Amino acid sequence: MSTEICLRMAPALAGGTVRYLNAILWALAIADGRVRVELDYRLLTTKDCRLLLLNSRGDRQSVDLQKPMPSREWIMEPQEHNSLMEAALCCLADTSEAEGAAERLLPQVGESLLEASTRLWTGLFEKHGLEVGVAESAEATEELGRFPETTWLGPRQAQSLHALRISPEHALKGETELRKMIQPSVGQETLDTINLTAGKMAALSKDLGAELRREEPQLYASWNRFNRDLNKSSSLMCKRARHYLSNRGGISGARTHLLAQSLRPLDLPQQEQLSLLVPVASFRLDLDNLENYISYMKSAALQPSVLVPTL
């Protein structure tokens, strides 16, 4: 018996939050029958009309349409399209994919939200057998199915995980937990070693001075100069080490913030808190190779949450 899946969703701006794409991918991955998307304007919320973006520092920013809840008759005007495009690119990280992603996902001039959503989902999934239509049911209830919470991992995020020596599972616990694991260890062992070495050298020098004063007093003046230079050099070394490691800790903190917010913005699921535009523009999610992600999801165990690499 074939399994048919029907997803009912709002015609959201630029594909809406990532959960819409995730639901379609999972449906295509597990269904052995027809998969259909029904777009229902009655399900539209203010969140569906807002771009939830992530800038280069990992701070979430939003860009709204001029009308928070446009009417069914609304169409994208040239001036609003240009303003929306400019605002989106200002909020997104400056990547080679950002402009192309925005042009592809945003409604074209003259399109309504329903027309733009139909064009987007049909263009992305028609070759995979997805049917896209307008909901005819009298009941306006969202139906996205029960699929694993899906988080997209881009190459930049993977590099950060490697640099910070953090597993993806730990990264998905959110920024607060991530900082607890990382910050105490940043350079502290190195700083402790430098301070211990400086202390040992000072103690050895002090013993040498006492011996010279007792056994070879003619060398004591030379030792005084040596000891003064040693203390000065040790103090400078410790000072520079603290400064360097503090700066490195700041860089590590900024990287931690960006990584955590990319994977779990505001300590909430990525698929609920970021627009589709973000993984396409910043995580290199490839909309032209969706079959790779569908295959990955087919092979992934149906766990409560799944991390999907974009490359």
C-alpha positions as CSV (number, residue, x, y, z in Angstrom):
1,M,0.0,0.0,0.0
2,S,1.5,3.3,-1.1
3,T,2.0,6.2,1.4
4,E,0.7,9.5,0.2
5,I,1.6,12.7,2.0
6,C,-0.2,16.0,1.8
7,L,1.5,19.1,3.4
8,R,-0.6,22.2,4.0
9,M,1.3,25.4,4.5
10,A,1.2,29.1,4.2
11,P,2.5,30.9,1.0
12,A,5.3,32.4,3.1
13,L,7.7,35.1,2.0
14,A,10.9,33.7,0.3
15,G,10.0,30.1,1.3
16,G,9.4,31.0,5.0
17,T,11.3,29.5,7.8
18,V,13.5,26.5,7.1
19,R,10.9,24.1,8.5
20,Y,8.8,24.3,5.2
21,L,11.7,23.1,3.1
22,N,12.6,20.4,5.7
23,A,9.0,19.1,5.7
24,I,9.0,18.7,2.0
25,L,12.4,17.0,1.9
26,W,11.4,14.5,4.6
27,A,8.1,13.8,2.9
28,L,9.8,13.0,-0.4
29,A,12.4,10.9,1.5
30,I,9.9,8.6,3.2
31,A,6.9,8.6,1.0
32,D,6.4,5.7,-1.5
33,G,3.4,7.5,-3.1
34,R,2.3,10.9,-4.1
35,V,3.5,14.0,-2.2
36,R,1.5,17.2,-2.5
37,V,1.9,20.7,-1.1
38,E,-1.3,22.7,-0.6
39,L,-0.8,26.4,-0.1
40,D,-3.4,28.1,2.0
41,Y,-3.3,31.9,2.4
42,R,-5.5,31.6,5.5
43,L,-2.5,30.1,7.3
44,L,-0.4,33.2,6.7
45,T,1.0,34.8,9.9
46,T,3.2,37.9,10.5
47,K,6.1,35.5,10.9
48,D,5.5,34.1,7.4
49,C,5.8,37.7,6.0
50,R,9.2,38.4,7.7
51,L,12.7,37.4,6.9
52,L,14.6,36.0,9.9
53,L,18.2,36.5,9.0
54,L,21.6,36.0,10.6
55,N,24.4,38.5,10.1
56,S,28.2,37.9,10.0
57,R,28.5,38.3,13.8
58,G,25.8,35.7,14.5
59,D,23.1,38.2,15.5
60,R,19.6,37.5,14.3
61,Q,17.9,40.4,12.4
62,S,14.5,40.6,10.8
63,V,13.3,42.3,7.6
64,D,9.5,42.9,7.2
65,L,7.3,43.6,4.2
66,Q,5.9,47.2,4.2
67,K,2.6,45.6,5.3
68,P,3.0,43.0,8.0
69,M,0.0,41.1,6.7
70,P,-0.5,41.8,3.0
71,S,-3.9,41.1,1.5
72,R,-4.5,38.4,-1.1
73,E,-4.4,41.1,-3.7
74,W,-0.9,42.3,-2.7
75,I,1.8,42.0,-5.4
76,M,5.4,42.9,-5.2
77,E,6.1,46.4,-6.5
78,P,9.5,47.4,-7.9
79,Q,10.3,49.8,-5.1
80,E,9.5,47.4,-2.4
81,H,11.4,44.6,-4.1
82,N,14.5,46.8,-4.3
83,S,14.1,47.9,-0.6
84,L,13.6,44.3,0.5
85,M,16.6,43.1,-1.5
86,E,18.8,45.8,-0.1
87,A,17.8,45.3,3.5
88,A,18.2,41.5,3.2
89,L,21.7,41.8,1.8
90,C,22.7,44.3,4.5
91,C,21.6,41.8,7.2
92,L,23.1,38.7,5.7
93,A,26.8,37.7,6.0
94,D,28.7,38.9,2.9
95,T,29.0,35.6,0.9
96,S,29.3,34.8,-2.8
97,E,25.9,33.1,-2.5
98,A,23.9,35.8,-0.8
99,E,22.8,38.0,-3.7
100,G,21.9,35.0,-5.9
101,A,20.0,33.4,-3.1
102,A,18.0,36.6,-2.4
103,E,17.1,37.1,-6.0
104,R,16.0,33.5,-6.3
105,L,13.9,33.3,-3.2
106,L,12.2,36.7,-3.0
107,P,9.0,37.3,-4.9
108,Q,9.5,38.7,-8.3
109,V,8.1,42.1,-9.3
110,G,4.4,41.6,-10.0
111,E,4.0,38.4,-8.1
112,S,1.7,37.7,-5.1
113,L,2.9,35.6,-2.2
114,L,0.8,32.7,-3.5
115,E,2.3,33.0,-7.0
116,A,5.8,33.3,-5.6
117,S,5.4,30.2,-3.4
118,T,4.0,28.2,-6.2
119,R,6.8,29.1,-8.5
120,L,9.4,28.4,-5.8
121,W,8.3,25.0,-4.7
122,T,7.3,23.9,-8.2
123,G,10.7,25.0,-9.5
124,L,12.6,23.2,-6.8
125,F,10.7,19.9,-6.6
126,E,8.7,19.3,-9.7
127,K,11.4,16.9,-11.0
128,H,11.1,15.0,-7.8
129,G,7.4,14.5,-8.4
130,L,6.1,17.1,-5.9
131,E,2.6,18.5,-6.7
132,V,1.9,22.0,-5.7
133,G,-1.6,23.5,-5.6
134,V,-4.0,25.7,-3.6
135,A,-5.8,24.3,-0.6
136,E,-9.4,23.6,-1.4
137,S,-10.4,22.3,2.1
138,A,-12.7,24.5,4.1
139,E,-10.6,23.8,7.2
140,A,-7.5,26.1,7.5
141,T,-5.2,23.8,9.5
142,E,-1.5,23.6,9.0
143,E,-0.3,20.1,8.2
144,L,3.5,19.6,8.0
145,G,3.7,16.1,9.3
146,R,5.8,14.8,12.2
147,F,9.4,14.7,11.0
148,P,12.7,15.0,12.9
149,E,13.9,18.4,13.9
150,T,16.4,19.1,11.2
151,T,19.5,21.4,11.5
152,W,21.7,22.3,8.5
153,L,25.4,22.3,8.9
154,G,27.5,24.4,6.4
155,P,31.2,24.1,5.7
156,R,32.0,27.2,7.8
157,Q,30.1,25.8,10.8
158,A,32.0,22.5,10.3
159,Q,35.3,24.3,10.3
160,S,34.4,26.1,13.5
161,L,33.4,22.9,15.2
162,H,36.8,21.4,14.2
163,A,38.7,24.5,15.4
164,L,36.9,24.6,18.7
165,R,37.1,20.8,19.1
166,I,33.4,20.5,19.7
167,S,31.1,17.7,18.5
168,P,28.0,18.7,16.6
169,E,25.9,17.1,19.4
170,H,27.4,19.5,21.9
171,A,27.0,22.5,19.6
172,L,23.2,21.8,19.4
173,K,22.8,22.3,23.1
174,G,22.8,26.0,22.6
175,E,25.2,28.9,23.2
176,T,25.1,28.9,27.0
177,E,26.2,25.3,27.3
178,L,28.7,25.7,24.5
179,R,30.4,28.6,26.2
180,K,30.7,26.5,29.4
181,M,32.6,23.9,27.5
182,I,34.9,26.3,25.6
183,Q,35.7,29.5,27.6
184,P,37.5,28.0,30.7
185,S,40.0,26.2,28.5
186,V,41.0,29.0,26.2
187,G,44.8,29.4,26.8
188,Q,44.6,28.8,30.5
189,E,47.0,25.8,30.5
190,T,49.5,27.8,28.4
191,L,49.3,30.8,30.8
192,D,49.7,28.5,33.8
193,T,52.8,27.0,32.3
194,I,54.4,30.4,31.6
195,N,53.7,31.6,35.1
196,L,55.1,28.4,36.6
197,T,58.2,28.6,34.5
198,A,58.8,32.3,35.4
199,G,58.4,31.4,39.1
200,K,60.9,28.6,38.8
201,M,63.5,30.8,37.0
202,A,63.1,33.5,39.6
203,A,63.7,31.0,42.4
204,L,66.8,29.5,40.7
205,S,68.1,33.0,40.1
206,K,67.6,33.9,43.8
207,D,69.5,30.8,44.9
208,L,72.3,31.6,42.4
209,G,72.6,35.2,43.9
210,A,72.8,33.8,47.4
211,E,75.6,31.4,46.4
212,L,77.6,34.0,44.5
213,R,77.3,36.5,47.4
214,R,78.7,33.9,49.7
215,E,81.3,32.1,47.4
216,E,82.1,34.6,44.6
217,P,81.2,38.1,45.7
218,Q,83.1,39.7,42.8
219,L,80.4,38.2,40.5
220,Y,77.5,39.5,42.6
221,A,77.2,42.8,40.8
222,S,76.9,41.0,37.5
223,W,74.2,38.7,38.9
224,N,72.3,41.8,40.0
225,R,72.1,43.0,36.4
226,F,71.3,39.5,35.2
227,N,68.5,39.1,37.8
228,R,67.0,42.5,37.0
229,D,66.9,41.7,33.3
230,L,65.4,38.3,34.0
231,N,62.6,39.7,36.1
232,K,61.9,42.4,33.5
233,S,61.8,39.8,30.7
234,S,59.6,37.4,32.7
235,S,57.2,40.1,33.6
236,L,57.0,41.2,29.9
237,M,56.5,37.6,28.8
238,C,53.6,37.1,31.2
239,K,52.0,40.4,30.3
240,R,52.2,39.7,26.6
241,A,50.9,36.1,27.1
242,R,47.9,37.4,29.1
243,H,47.1,40.0,26.4
244,Y,47.5,37.5,23.5
245,L,45.4,34.8,25.2
246,S,42.8,37.3,26.2
247,N,42.5,38.4,22.6
248,R,42.3,34.9,21.4
249,G,39.6,34.2,23.9
250,G,37.6,37.1,22.5
251,I,38.0,35.7,19.0
252,S,37.0,32.3,20.3
253,G,34.0,33.8,22.0
254,A,32.9,35.6,18.8
255,R,33.3,32.3,16.8
256,T,31.4,30.4,19.5
257,H,28.5,33.0,19.3
258,L,28.3,32.8,15.5
259,L,28.4,29.0,15.5
260,A,25.8,28.6,18.3
261,Q,23.4,31.0,16.7
262,S,23.9,29.4,13.3
263,L,22.9,26.0,14.6
264,R,20.4,27.0,17.3
265,P,19.5,30.6,17.2
266,L,18.2,32.1,20.5
267,D,18.6,28.5,21.9
268,L,15.7,27.4,19.8
269,P,15.4,25.1,16.8
270,Q,17.1,26.4,13.7
271,Q,14.2,25.4,11.5
272,E,11.8,27.6,13.5
273,Q,14.0,30.7,13.9
274,L,15.8,31.2,10.6
275,S,14.4,31.9,7.1
276,L,15.3,29.6,4.2
277,L,17.4,32.4,2.9
278,V,20.0,32.0,5.6
279,P,21.2,28.4,4.9
280,V,21.1,29.0,1.2
281,A,23.1,32.3,1.5
282,S,25.4,31.5,4.4
283,F,25.5,27.7,4.8
284,R,25.8,26.8,1.1
285,L,22.6,24.8,1.0
286,D,22.4,23.9,-2.7
287,L,18.9,24.2,-4.0
288,D,20.0,22.7,-7.3
289,N,21.1,19.4,-5.7
290,L,18.2,18.7,-3.4
291,E,18.3,15.0,-4.4
292,N,21.5,14.7,-2.3
293,Y,19.6,15.8,0.8
294,I,16.6,13.6,0.0
295,S,19.0,10.6,-0.2
296,Y,20.7,11.6,3.0
297,M,17.4,11.8,4.8
298,K,16.4,8.4,3.4
299,S,19.5,6.9,4.9
300,A,19.2,8.8,8.3
301,A,17.5,7.1,11.1
302,L,14.3,8.7,12.2
303,Q,15.6,10.2,15.4
304,P,14.1,13.2,17.2
305,S,16.7,15.4,15.6
306,V,19.0,15.1,12.6
307,L,22.0,17.2,11.5
308,V,22.3,17.5,7.7
309,P,25.6,18.7,6.2
310,T,25.1,20.9,3.1
311,L,28.1,19.5,1.4
